[in-house]
Amino acid sequence: MPGFAPLRTGGGRHRLRRAVRRRRRAVVTGLAVTAAALAAATPRGELRTEAAAGCPAAAEPERGQP
């Protein structure tokens, strides 16, 4: 029998939850920054009406027309 008290390392579960919470916040923050950057990069007032070259929708005729 050892002559010292056993070491108790409590709070392991709490530390794990805190780390997971931080990681989620980092992912959410990254997605928000990406969305803001994409929104800022799009020109205002310009809408594309035609499909891009190579897009499958460009080859299909419009519905309702032969």
Buried (B, 14 or more C-beta within 10 A) or exposed (E): EEEEEEEEEEEEEEEEEEEEEEEEEEEEEEEEEEEEEEEEEEEEEEEEEEEEEEEEEEEEEEEEEE
